[in-house]
Amino acid sequence: MKMKKKWLCVFFTLLLVLSQAWAVYGMEEEDDPDKTLAPYFFVEGADPDPDSFPLKETKVSSQINGVIADTYVTQTYTNEGKTPINAKYIFPASTKASVHGMTMQVGNRLITARIKEKEEAREEFEEAKSQGKSASLLEQQRPNVFSMDVANVMPNDTVVIQLHYTEMVVSTEGSYQFVFPTVTGPRYTSSPEDPGKDDNQWVSTPYLKEGKTPSGRYDIAVSLSTGVPVTDITCRSHSIKIDKSSASAARITLEDPEDFAGDRDFILDYKLTGQDVNCGLLLDQGEEENFFMLMIQPPKRYDPEDIPPREYIFLMDVSGSMYGFPLDTAKGLIKDLVTSLRDTDTFNLILFSGASSRMSPVSVPATAENIQRAVELIDRQEGGGGTEIAPALRDALAIPKTEGTSRSIITITDGYISGEKEIFGIISQNLADTDFFSFGIGDSVNRYLIDGIAKVGLGESFVVTDDKDALDTAKRFCTYIQAPLLTDIQVSYNGFEVYDVEPAALPTLFAQRPIVLFGKWRGEPGGSIQVTGRSGNRDYVQDIQVSQASIGSNPGISYLWARTMVENLTDYNTGLEEDDSIKKEVTQLGLKYSMMTPYTSFVAVMEEVRNPDGACRDVDQPLPLPQGVSDLSVGGGYTIGSEPGTMILVPAATAIIAGNILIRSRKKGGAKKQNHS
């Protein structure tokens, strides 16, 4: 009898362990409706004939003049196999980038890509592909995610694709930051109504196992020309070399390009001394249209005398992609955040993965006891499951509001989801008495989601790359929210005829960064621009004389204006699917300014037929996992989730049920033996 009990204990233990393993790792074989939309691990095939890693090199060259960065990205594809291939590569971009040029070089032939409506460009590419012509197609999947298709790359071929984009680099709290994203993290997709929807097909992307680096080489060079002395050049993500040709000019390169795995964003910080380059007005006088860019420094931060109490609801991502380093960093950050609250504040904590759970049904005072309770709850989290942000947001908004307080909802996540616009829609419908802040955790976060939460939610976004940043970032957040720099911002134009100004309305300014506006102007550049607002209890007024502005050829401004227009029309517009007029307007912007949009793409075709029989192998270039992201973010560990703190209940319940069945069957068997005896 004792042996039987021991055997049962062993059986239950094994069953429990196996159940948990199936829940986390064993989903690859399950008939999952999201399977076609899930990231997956790359498996090297036994057939060495097709080249599985056609992207051999990526070179980045960026020239930053003042506050405008002009960047060229060169991708080199080489087919070292014996079979012609069609290569596909998913890669990230800055959410602010205006992509306005592309070329394709095959051997000595250079083809300039043309911008076309998305469907037309895809049809032209597919036709060239079927005819055996070398061709390339650049499409936007998200404002910060692009896909490159290269057709009919012949054995021993080298195809070089070059992209050209422009973006702004502005200061925050006196420091400038240039970011070049290098890898797209695996995206979690909730069960969509249409799993085959083209909008999400890019999510099905192969990834290398954790820690494995791709074979492709990466190199980055940034040239600074600021007009005023540049200091404190640092790179938190990589080892760099700095060559300064003068006090206001520097060239930054990688210390050792061979060590750059392309698994984390390149983040360059620097400061300027003397007159701030962000102050002023730039005018671009073109043949058909004139553009302007206005940048105004906000006032210095005031010390508030009376800070009203606030309610803080923290949403903490504990999904599979957060396992390990990201979750450890998030734990440190949220501890710093809750311990920074004042005793007049209230707070709550919601943990989410595949489902969500609250610390308390209602928000509680920020007492030492409640803060300790939150810290203990945070410490118990390990990470696992999907990333269902939308239900967690709805749960936060359903919490009864504390009377007489302002509410802030703070989301802490890596942002690895594909349903960003659902999140923006929830936020945009709940702005009456709530503002939204976001913290991106990790080296390659989904900045489209992180920045979008703050933009739509009229708050601020932060990115924390390691635990060393957590405390400083938490302090900045508390400073921002307790003492906004400028509210009730208005801009008026006197004697200066402007139109198509973006943004049309300016939200509360929390951070010490310039106010930026783009627009068009006509007539003579004269008159003045006035910016007014409230800084604490004081009125703020700033006048700019247009006649004193720099005027000339500044073509980058037109691209930045067009990108800002597209951003406001599409990036965060949740009702776009039903609005054909917006689609038409965005398409026309893309075609007129030769710019990538959701509805325009670049296509390049080499007219020579190079692969007459059309036989080709399709190859999806595998991506490295972002640094610090575990294998749990891909495959089974990423396609299913359970409520935080309850992941063990399902396997435990299974073990108990199985045990009861086994015991009953043994009792019945014993009874039968007694009846027979």
N, C-alpha and C positions, 0 to 999 in steps of 0.2 A: 504493500500500500504506500509506503514512504517513497519507494522508487517511482510509483505512478505520479505522486504529487510533485516530485522533483522534475519528472519528465514534463508534466503540465507547465511548471514554472518556466522551464527552458523553452517550451513551445510558445508560450505567451510572449516571452521576451523576444524570440526570433520574429514572431508575427508582428510585434510592435515596431521593431527595427525595420523590417521589410516594408511595412505599411508606410512609414515615414519616407523611406527611400523611394517608394513608388510615387508618393505625393510630390516629391521634389524633383526627382531625376527621371522617373519612368514614364513621362507623358509623351515621349516621342512616338510610341506605338499606339496611343489612344486616338480614336476617331474624333478629332477636335475640329469643330467648324472653323476655327481661326487658323488651321494649319497652313493654308496657302498664304496667309498674311504674317507668318511668324518668321523672325530671324532664325537662322539655323547654322550649325557648325559645318565648316568646310571639311570635306574628306578627300584626301588625295587619291585619285583613281589609280588603278593598276596599269592603265594604258598611258604610257608616257608621251604618246604621240602629240596630243594637243597641249599647247602651252597654257597651264592653269594660272600663271601669274604674268599676264602680258604687260601690266603697268610696271615699267622698269625704273622710272625716275620722275620725280616731281620737283620742279625748281620754282621758287617764288622770288620775285624781285619787286620791291615796293619803294616808291619815292614819295616821301612826305614833305610837302611844301606848305608851311604854315599849318593849317588845320585840314588840308585835303590830301588824302593818300591815294596815289595812283599805282595800281598793282597789276602785275602780269604773272599769271600762273601757267607754267609750261609742263605738260604731261607727255611723257615719251612711252609709247607702246611698241613693243618688239615681240614678234612671234618667233620663238626659238624652237618650235615644234615642226612637224612635217605636214601638218594639216592646216588649211586656211581656217581662220577663226573670226567670229563676231564677238567683240569684247564689250562688256557693260561694267561701268564703274559708278558707284554711288559715293558722293563726297560732299562735305559741308562748305558753307560760305558764311560770310558775315551777314547778319540780318539787315544791315544798313547798306550793303554793297549794291551799286548800280552796275550790272554786267552789260557792257555795251560794245563788245568786240570779240571776235573769235577767228582764228585761222587754222588751217590744216595743211601740214607739209608731209608729202609722201615722196621720199627720195629728194630730187631737186625741184619737185613741183609744189608750189605754194598756192593754196586756194583760200580766198577770203570768204568766210561764211556769211550767209545772208539771213536777216531776220524775217521770219514769216509767221503767219498764224499757226498755232500749235498743231492743229490737225493737218494743215497743208504741209508743214515741215515734216511731220511724221510720215505722210504719204510719199513725199519725195524721197525721203531716206529709205523707206521700205522698197520702193521701186528700184532705186539704185542698188540696194542690197540684193534683190532678186536677179538683177541683170549682171551681177558680178563686178560692180564698180566699187571702188573704195569710197567710203562716205563716213561722215560723222554727224551726230545729232546731240545738241545740248538742250536739256529740258529742265524746267524748275518743278520740283516735287513739293517743296515747301519754300518759304522765303529764305531759309538757311540750308536747304538740301537740294542739290542738283544731281542729275544723272547724265553720264556721257556714254553714248553708244557709238562704237566704231565698227564698221562693217568691212568684210573681206580684207582682213589683214593677212597677207600671204606669208608663207614660210620665209624667214630671214628678212621680212619687211620691218621697217621702222617708220612709225607714223607719229608725228609730233603735233600735238594740239596746244594752242596757246589761247588763254582767256585774258580779257582785259576788263578790269572793273575799277570804279572810283567810290570812295567812301569818306566820311568825315572822322576826324579824331579830335575830340573836345576834352577839356579838362574837367576833372571832378575833384573837389577839395584841393586844387592846386597841382594835381598830378595828371599827366596824359597817359593813355593806354592804347596801344595798338595790338589787336588780337588777330591772329591768323588761325582759323579752325583747321584741324588736320584730319579728323575722323568723325564719322557719324555713329553715335551710339545706337545699340539695338533698341528698336521701338516696340513697346507693348501696344497691342491693338485689342480693344474690347470687341465683343461679338457684334459685327456690323450687320445691318439689314441686308446688305449685298456684299458678301465676302469677296466677290470678284471685282469690286469697284476699282477702276483704273487708278483712282486717286491714291490708293493705298498699296498698289502692287510693289512699289519700291521697298516696302517694309520687309519683304521676303528677300533678305540679303545674307550671303554666307559670311561667317565670322571664323577667324582663327581661334584656337583654344587660348585660354588665359595665359599671358606671359610670352606667347609665341609672336615673334615679329615678322612682318612681311619681307619679301625679298627686295622690294622696290626701295630706291634711294630717295632721300628727301634733302633738299637744301634751301635755305632761306637767307636772303640779304635785304636789309632795310637801310635806306639812305635818308637821313634827316637834314632838312634845310629849313631852319626855323626863323631866321632873321634876327633872333635875339639869342643870347647865350643859353645853351642847353646843358643841364646838369643831371646828376643822379640817374644815369641810364642803367637800368637793371632788367634782368629777365628771370622771373620766378620759376619758369618752366624748363629752361635749358641753359647750358653753359654757352656763353657767347664771347666773341672777340669784338672790341670797340676800337675803331680807328677814327680819331678826330682830326679833320683837316683844318678846322678853325673852331673858334668858340661856339659858333652857331651851326656847325655842320659836322655830321658824324656818319660813319658807315658801320652797321652792325651785322655780323655774320655768325654762323654757328661755329663753336670751338672745334667740333669734330662731327661733320655731317654723317659719318658712318655710324655714329651712336644714336642718331635720331630715328626712332622707330615709327614715327608718325602716329603714335597712340595717345597724344595729348596736345592740346592747343598751345601754340606759340604765343606767349604773353610778354609784351615789351612795355616797360614803364619808363617814363622820363619826366623831368620838370624843366620849366623855363624860368629864367631870371630876368629882371628888368621889366620893361613894358610888356603886358600880357597880349599875346598875339590874338586872343579871342575877342578883344574889344574892337568893334568897328563894323563898317559896312563895305561890302565888296559888290561892285557893279560889273556885269558882263554885257557889253554892247555888241550884239550880233547883227547879221545881215537882215534877218526877218523878225527876230524877237530879242528883247533885252531881259536879262534876269538879274536878280539881286539876292544876296545872302546877308542877313542881319544877325549879328551876335552881340549880346549885351551882358556884361557881368552883373550879377545880382548884388544886393547890398550885403554887408557883413552880417553874420548871424547875431541876433540879439539874445540877451538873457531874459527869458520870460519870468515875470514876477509871479504869475498865478497860472499853473498848469492844471487844467481840469483833469479829473480822473478818466482813465480809458479802460476799455475792455479788450483784451488780446486773446484771440483764438489761434493757437498754433496747430497747423496741419503737418504732420511729420511722416514722410515716406519711409516705410519699412519693408519695401518690396525686394524681390530677388536681386535686382540690379544695384541695390544699395548695400548688399551684403559686404561685410569687411570694411575696407578703408572708407568708402563714402558714408556708411552708417556710423562708424566711429567718429568721423568728423562732424556729422550732423548731431550726434549726441552731445559733443562738446559745445557746439554752437547753441543748441536749444537750452542747455544748462546755463550758459552765459546769458542768454536772453531772459529766461524766467527769473534768474537771480538778480537781474538788473531792474526788475519792476519795482515801482514804489508801493508802499503799503496801502495807498488809496486806490490802486488799480485792481482789477479782477482779471482772471485768465482761465483758459481751459486748454486741454490738449486732446487732439484727435490723431490717432495712429491709423494709417491706411496702407493696405496692399491690395489684395483681391477684394477685401471688404474693409470696414472701418469700425473703430471703437472709441468711445469718449472716456476721458478720465473721470468726468462728472456730468450728470444730466444738465446742470446749469454751471455757469462760470463761478469761480470761487475767489475770495479775496487772496491777494498775493502775500499771505502770511508765511512765516518760516516753515510752519507745519505743512501747508499745502504745497509750497515749493519743494520740500523734501519728498513729499508724496509723488510729485511729478518726476523728480530726478530718479527715484527708485523705479518708477514705471518705465522710464526711458532706458535705464540700465539693463532691463530685462529683455530688450528687443535684440533679435539676431538677424532678421532680414529673410524674406522669402515670399514667393507668390507674385501676382501681377501688380499693375499700377493703376488702380481705379481712383483717379483724382476727383472725377466729377461727383460720384456719390459722397465722397468725403466733404467736398465743398457744400453740397446740399445739406449734409448733416450739420455742418458748422452754421449755416444760415438758419437752420431750424432751431438752434439753441435760443431759448428765451432771452431777449435783450435786457441788459441791466439798465434800468431807468436813470437818465441823467448823465450817461456816459457816451463817448464816441467809441465806435467799434472798429478794430483793425483785425483783418484775417491775414495770417502770415503762413505761406506755403513753403515748406522746406523739402526739396526734391532734386533729383538729377534731371527730371523732365523727360525721361525716355518713354514717351507715348506718341501715338500718331494722331490722336483726336484733339488737337490743340483748340480748334474753333468751338468745340462743345464747351470747353472751359471758359473761353472768352465770352460765349453767350450767357452762361450762368452769371458771370461777373457783371456784364453790362446791364443785366436786369435787376441788379441789387446794389446800385450805387447811391441810393437815396441817403442812407445813414451809415455806410460802411466803406472803408478804403482797403485796398488789397496790396500787400507787399509779398515779395518772393525772394527766396534764397536758393541759388543753384549750387549744388554740392558736387565737386569733382573737377577733373582736368578738362573734360570735353562735354560740358552740359548742353542740353537743348536750349540754346539762348532764345530761340523763337518763342518757346513757352515761357521761359523765365522772364524775359523782357516784356512779353505780351501781357502777362498777368498784371504787371505793374502799369503798363501803358493803358490798358483797358480799365484797370482798377484804380487809376489816378493815384498810384503810390510810387514806390521805388523798388528797383531790383538790385540784388547783390549776388556776387559769385564768390564762393569760398573754395579755394583749391586745396587747402590743407588745414590741419587743426591749429596751426600757428596763426592763421588769419581769423579764426573764429571769434576770439575775444574782441579784437579791434573792430571787426564787422558788427558785432553785437552792440558795441558802444556807439558806433556811427548810426545804427538804426535807431537807438533810443534818442540820440541827439536830434536826428531828422524829425522824428514823429512828435517830439515834445516842443520843438522850436522850428517850424517851417520858415524858410527864408522869405518867401514872397507869396502872398495870396491875392485874389481878385485882380489878376493881371490883365491889363487892357493895352492895346496898341492903336495909335491913331497916326494918320499920314496927312501932313499939312503942306499943300503946294507940291506934292510928289505923287503923281498919278500911278497907282499900282492896281494890279488885278491878279487873280488866281494865287492868292497868298495861302501858304500852308505852314503850320497848322492854322485852321480858322479860329480855334479857341485854345487858350493856354491853361493847363491845370496848375494847381498849387506846386510851387517849386520847393522841394525839400532839400536837395543837395546843392552844394556850392559849385554850380556849373552854369555856363552861360545860357541865356534864352536864345534860341535859334529859330529864325524864320526864313523861308524861301518864297520868292514871288517873281512876277514879271512887272516891268515898268515901261511906260511910253512917254514920249515928249522929251523935255529937257530935264536932266537930273538936278533938280533944285528943291527948295523947301526943306522941311524937317520931318523927323519921325519922333514921336513921343511915346514912351512906355511908362505906365503908371501902375501902382499896386499898393498893397499894405504890407509893411514889414513890422511885425509886432503891433504896437499901438501907434506907429508912425506912418505917414504917407510916404510913398516912394515915387519919385519922378526922375526920368532920364530922357534927355533930349539929344538927338543926333542930327547934325547938319549934313544934308545929302551932298552939298557941293564940296565937302571936304573928303568925300569917299574916294577910294581908289577905283578908277574906271579904266577898262581896257579889255583884253581878251582873256577871259576866265572860263573856258569851255566846261570845266568840271562842274560849275554851278548849275548848268542846264541839266546835266545828268542827275545831280543831287535833288534838284527841284522835281524832276520827273519821278525819281525813285520815291520821294516823299509823297507825291500824289498817289502813286500806286500803293504805297504802304497804307495810307489812310483809306483808300478805296477797297482794298482786298485783304491785306494781311490780317486784320483784326475785325473784318466785317463778317458777322455771323449769318447775315441774311443774303449773302451773295448769290447762293444757288438759285434764288427766285428772281433775281434782278438782272435781266438781260441788258438793260441800259448801262449798268456799271461794267459788265463784261465788255461791251462794245467800247466804252470809254477807255478802259485799261488796254484793250487790244490796240486802239488807235495810238495811245501813248507809246506803247512798245514799238509799233511800226515806225512812228514819226521820229523817235529818238534812238532807234536801233538798240533797243534795250530788252533784256530778258524780263518776262512777266509770267504769271500763271497761264496766259493765253497766247504768248509768243515764244518762239524757240529759234535757236541758231542751227542752220543746216549747211553742210559743205559737201559737195559731190565732185569726185574726180571723174571726168567723162570717159576716160579710157576703161574698156572692159578688161579686167585683170583676172577674173575667175570665171571663165566661160561656162563650165559645167555647174557652177553654183553650189558645189559641195562645201559645206562649212560646219564647224563645230561652234556652238554657243558657249561662251565662257563668262561667268560672273566673277569679276575680280574680288577675291575674298578680302575682308577688312580686318584689321587688328581690333581687339577689344580695347576700349579706352583704358588708360592706365588706372589701376585700382578697381576696375569693374570685374566681377567674378563671372565664372561660367554659368552661374545661376541666372544671369540675365538673358541667356539664349536657350532656346528649346524648352524642355519641360519646366524648368524652374522659372520660366518667365511667362508661360502661357496660362498658368492657373494660379489662383491665390486664395488664401483663407484669411479670416479675420485675425488681426494681430492678437497674439496671446492665446489663440485657440487652435493653432496648427496641430497640436498633439492630440486634440480631442477626437478627431476622425479616426486615426489609426488606433487609438486606445479603445474607442467604442467598437471598432471592428474586432479587436482582439477579445474583448469581453463577450461579444455575441458568439464568436467562434468557439470560445472556451465553454460557454453554456451549452452549445450544441454538442460539443465533444463529451462533456460530463453526462448529459442526458442520454446520449447514445451508449455510453459505457454502463450507465445504470440499467438501461433497458437490456443491454447485453448480459449484465450480471443477473438480472431477474429471470431472463430466459434460461440461463444456465441452471438457476435454482429450480425452475419449474421442470426442467428436464431431468434433474437429479432425483 
